[in-house]
Every structure is written in C-alpha cells, then in structure tokens.
Amino acid sequence: MAIKIYKPTSPARRQTSIITTETLTKKRPEKRLRLAKKRTGGRNATGRITVRHRGGGAKQFYRLIDYRGDKLDMPATVMALEYDPNRSARIALVSYADGERRYVLAPIDLKVGDQIISSRQRTDVKVGNRMPLDVMPLGMMVYNIELTPGKGAQLVRSAGSSAKLMAVEGAYATVKLPSSEVRMVPKQSMATIGQVSNPEAMHVRVGKAGRKRHMGIRPTVRGKAMNPVDHPHGGGEGHNPIGLKGPKTPWGKYALGVITRKRTKQSNKYIVSKRRNRRRA
C-alpha cells in the first residue's frame, strides 16, 4: 500500500492524503464475524461525558478478531485482505481446513492464497505463523504477543509495529517493544512472526475538519482561547503563553510527559529497561 496525496484543488485538498486500497481484495465484512457497534458519544453508563470530543461519525461494524489463535496445528488459507475501521492495521480473512473462517491481524507481505498455521510446537518460520516465544529463533520480529499464555494477544497490535525477541532464559522470554521498552513475558506466550501491516498509517494527513467528524471526533477548543474560569491556560490579553511550568488539563492535572504508571504496579518487576523519552512533571 502507498500514500496518495491529493492535488491542491481546494485549501482542504492541499493538506489531505489517504492510503490507497489496491491491495485490499474484499469490501464487505463477513456477516458472521461482525457485530453492531453502539455509539456512546463519550458517555458512561450514568450519562456523564468521560471522554471528551466524541460523537457522530459514520456507522461502523465491529470485526471479531481472533487474538488467541487457539485453532492449533490446522493450516488456514488467506481468503481476503480487508479494511477495518476500528484499527489502523489491515485484517485478513482466513479459512481453516475444517471450513471455519476467522479474522486475524494481517502482517506485511501476507497475500491471498498464502497458508498460515498456529502451533504449540516449532513450525515453519515464515510470516503469519504463530507459535510460543521459546521455540522461535532469537532476533525474530514478532507481533500479537500474549502477556498471559492462553489469554490472547495484548501487545504489539497497531499498524506497522513489531517487537524483537532478545533472549529466552528460565521461564521468561525477553522482548524489545516498539516503545523501546524491554520486558519479560512468559516463554509459553504465543506470538506471530512478522510486522503488522499498513505501516504508512502514521503518515496520513487528515486534511480537513469534516474528515475528522466522519471519524466520530468532535472539535477541540484550545485551553488558552478560554477564560480563566474554564481552563488553567485561559485568560490574558492577546496571544499569551500558558504561564505555567507545564500544560494542564481543564481540571488542573499536568497533561504532557507525566508518568501515569503506578510505582507499585505488580508487573514492574518484569520491565528490564524502561522506554526512552519519558520525563517527570
């Protein structure tokens, strides 16, 4: 896939780009693998807005993705590559030997007609195959990693991301995540070989406000454009800096670069090296 940049036929078009879809082979999702997606407008069960700037947008169906890969030792054939509005990566529709169909996250270079397999034993080392970390060659690029064996993939699932298997020692494997964090996960955890598809997603320029509204994202007003009663950045005459040592939320909490992970979190002991570019407020 490649990025298409529109000709500047209007002020909005001048800044707009999209990802081409010539590699996608199917437009409509499988009816048995989709669910209706209820829109909340950013509100919780009591009706309060807990996530701001949400609402509207095009209607979407949720695709059921197989993160567990628990259909073991049964080859699956890639039937189609599809777009999924709920994630940045592309998804692949695979058909198993017994006729069951499932959606999986598509890696780069996966094509229609390819065969993939998930196994607890070491199998062919090729893109799309899934197996435990302890039977993979060291240095392998992987994605869709489980934190708890059998629970399903929780790490490295966004477009273009991949982790590197660094070592296997004792009961744990050491992986380097896309954030540069190095952490240990159980060596029986399953992972998929390759890199998640659609790496160009991060370079897309939305270009205009209407396209954001189609995504279900409402306008965001700058804090410094508000009054002091409405935001910590508000007030002042003309264009002024925020006047604080760091940006804050409307409720007075520091907003950028703040470490939100608990110091006493039980899983801290599994982190070998923290990710870079972090600062304290």
C-alpha positions in Angstrom: 0.0 0.0 0.0 1.1 3.5 -0.7 0.0 7.0 0.3 -1.9 9.1 -2.2 -1.5 12.9 -1.9 -4.4 14.9 -3.5 -3.8 17.7 -5.9 -4.4 21.1 -4.2 -7.7 21.8 -6.0 -9.0 23.5 -2.8 -7.5 24.6 0.5 -8.6 21.4 2.2 -7.3 19.1 -0.5 -3.9 20.8 -0.3 -3.3 19.1 3.1 -5.1 15.8 2.5 -3.6 12.3 1.9 -5.1 8.8 2.0 -3.8 5.3 1.9 -4.6 3.5 -1.3 -6.6 0.3 -1.2 -5.4 -1.6 -4.3 -4.1 -4.4 -2.1 -7.4 -5.0 -0.4 -9.4 -7.8 -2.0 -12.8 -7.6 -0.3 -15.1 -4.7 0.7 -17.9 -6.1 2.7 -17.1 -7.9 6.0 -18.2 -11.4 6.8 -21.7 -11.2 8.4 -20.9 -13.9 10.9 -17.8 -12.1 12.0 -19.2 -8.7 12.6 -21.2 -7.0 15.4 -23.2 -3.9 15.7 -21.2 -1.1 17.4 -23.1 1.1 19.8 -22.1 4.7 19.8 -21.8 6.3 23.3 -20.8 9.9 22.5 -18.1 9.6 25.1 -20.6 9.0 27.9 -20.6 6.3 30.6 -23.5 4.3 32.0 -24.7 7.3 34.1 -24.7 9.7 31.1 -21.7 11.7 32.1 -19.1 12.6 29.5 -15.9 10.7 30.4 -14.1 11.1 27.1 -14.4 14.5 25.5 -14.7 15.3 21.8 -16.5 12.1 20.8 -19.8 11.9 18.8 -21.3 11.5 15.4 -19.3 9.8 12.7 -20.0 7.2 10.1 -21.7 4.0 11.3 -19.3 1.1 11.8 -19.4 -2.6 12.4 -17.0 -4.3 14.8 -15.0 -7.1 13.3 -14.3 -10.1 15.6 -10.6 -10.6 15.6 -9.0 -13.9 16.6 -6.3 -12.8 19.0 -5.9 -16.2 20.7 -5.1 -18.3 17.7 -6.3 -21.4 19.6 -7.1 -23.4 16.5 -3.8 -25.3 16.7 -2.0 -27.4 14.1 -4.6 -26.7 11.4 -3.5 -24.8 8.3 -5.5 -21.8 7.3 -5.7 -20.2 3.9 -5.8 -16.5 3.4 -9.1 -15.7 1.6 -9.1 -11.9 1.6 -7.4 -8.8 2.9 -9.8 -6.2 4.3 -10.1 -2.7 5.8 -11.1 -2.4 9.4 -12.4 1.0 10.6 -11.8 0.0 14.2 -8.0 -0.3 14.0 -5.0 1.1 12.0 -3.9 -2.3 10.7 -5.4 -4.3 7.9 -7.1 -7.6 8.7 -7.1 -11.0 6.9 -10.0 -13.4 6.5 -8.6 -16.9 6.8 -10.4 -20.2 6.2 -9.3 -23.3 8.2 -9.2 -26.8 6.8 -12.5 -27.7 8.6 -14.3 -24.7 6.9 -14.3 -22.3 9.8 -13.5 -18.7 9.0 -11.8 -16.1 11.2 -10.3 -12.7 11.1 -6.6 -12.2 12.1 -4.3 -9.2 12.0 -2.6 -9.1 8.7 1.2 -8.8 8.6 3.2 -7.1 5.9 3.8 -9.3 2.8 0.8 -11.6 3.5 -1.1 -12.4 0.3 -4.3 -14.1 -0.7 -3.7 -17.8 -1.1 -0.9 -18.0 1.5 -1.2 -20.6 4.2 -0.6 -19.9 7.9 -0.7 -22.1 10.9 -0.8 -21.8 14.7 1.0 -24.4 16.8 2.5 -25.0 20.2 5.4 -26.7 18.6 8.0 -25.1 16.3 6.7 -24.8 12.8 7.9 -23.1 9.6 9.5 -19.7 10.4 7.5 -17.6 8.0 5.3 -14.5 8.1 1.9 -15.1 9.7 2.7 -18.3 11.5 2.0 -18.3 15.3 3.9 -20.2 17.9 5.3 -19.8 21.5 8.3 -17.5 22.0 10.5 -20.2 23.4 10.6 -22.2 20.1 11.3 -19.1 17.9 14.8 -18.2 16.7 16.4 -15.3 18.6 16.2 -11.9 16.9 12.9 -12.7 15.2 10.5 -9.8 14.6 7.1 -10.7 16.1 3.7 -9.1 16.9 0.4 -10.0 18.5 2.2 -11.1 21.8 0.4 -12.6 24.7 1.1 -11.3 28.2 -0.6 -14.3 29.8 -0.5 -17.6 27.9 -3.9 -18.6 26.5 -5.4 -15.2 27.2 -4.9 -13.8 23.7 -2.6 -11.1 22.3 -2.3 -7.8 24.1 1.0 -6.4 22.9 2.1 -5.0 19.5 -1.1 -4.9 17.5 -1.1 -1.4 15.8 -0.2 -0.7 12.2 3.5 -1.1 11.3 4.6 -2.2 14.8 6.8 -5.2 15.7 8.8 -6.4 18.7 12.2 -8.2 18.7 12.8 -11.4 20.6 16.0 -10.8 22.5 16.5 -13.8 24.8 14.9 -16.8 26.4 16.1 -17.7 29.9 14.4 -19.7 32.6 10.6 -19.3 32.5 10.6 -16.0 30.6 11.5 -14.5 27.2 12.8 -11.0 26.8 11.3 -8.8 24.1 12.1 -5.3 22.9 8.8 -3.5 22.3 8.2 -0.7 19.7 8.3 1.8 22.5 12.0 0.8 23.2 10.9 -0.8 26.5 12.5 -4.2 27.2 10.4 -6.5 29.2 10.0 -10.2 30.1 6.9 -12.2 29.2 6.3 -15.9 29.8 8.1 -18.0 27.3 4.9 -20.1 26.6 3.2 -16.9 25.4 2.2 -17.1 21.7 3.3 -14.5 19.2 3.0 -14.2 15.4 6.0 -13.8 13.1 6.3 -10.6 11.1 5.4 -7.0 11.3 1.8 -5.6 11.4 0.5 -4.4 8.0 -0.2 -0.8 6.9 3.0 0.9 8.3 2.1 4.1 6.3 -0.9 4.8 8.6 1.2 7.1 10.8 1.9 9.4 7.8 -1.7 10.1 6.7 -2.8 13.7 6.9 -6.5 14.1 7.6 -6.5 17.5 6.0 -9.9 18.9 6.9 -12.3 19.1 9.8 -15.1 17.2 8.0 -13.0 14.1 7.7 -12.4 14.1 11.5 -16.2 14.4 12.0 -16.6 11.3 9.8 -14.3 9.5 12.3 -16.5 10.4 15.2 -14.2 13.1 16.6 -15.8 16.5 17.5 -13.9 19.8 17.6 -11.4 20.6 20.3 -11.0 24.1 21.6 -7.6 25.3 22.8 -7.4 26.0 26.6 -5.6 29.3 26.0 -8.6 30.5 24.0 -10.9 30.1 27.0 -11.5 32.2 30.1 -9.6 31.5 33.4 -12.8 30.1 34.9 -12.9 27.4 32.2 -9.3 26.3 31.9 -6.0 26.8 33.6 -4.5 28.1 30.4 -7.3 30.7 29.9 -7.2 34.5 30.3 -4.7 37.2 29.3 -4.8 39.8 26.6 -4.0 38.7 23.0 -1.7 35.8 22.4 0.0 34.8 25.6 1.8 31.7 26.7 0.0 29.4 29.2 2.0 31.0 32.1 2.6 27.6 33.8 5.6 25.3 34.1 3.8 22.7 32.1 0.5 22.2 30.3 -2.5 21.2 32.4 -5.9 19.6 31.8 -9.1 21.6 32.4 -9.1 20.0 35.9 -5.6 21.2 36.8 -3.7 18.0 36.3 -0.4 18.0 34.4 -1.1 16.9 30.9 2.1 16.1 29.0 5.0 13.8 29.9 3.5 12.7 33.1 4.2 9.1 34.2 0.9 7.5 34.9 2.1 4.0 35.6 1.9 3.2 39.3 5.2 2.8 41.1 4.0 -0.2 43.0 2.4 -2.0 40.0 2.9 -5.7 40.4 4.2 -6.2 36.8 7.0 -3.6 37.2 9.4 -6.4 38.1 9.1 -7.7 34.5 10.4 -4.5 32.9 14.1 -4.8 32.2 14.6 -1.4 30.7 12.1 1.5 30.6 11.2 3.2 27.4 13.1 6.3 26.4 11.8 9.9 26.1 10.0 10.0 29.4 10.1 12.9 31.8 8.5 13.7 35.1 6.2 16.6 35.7 
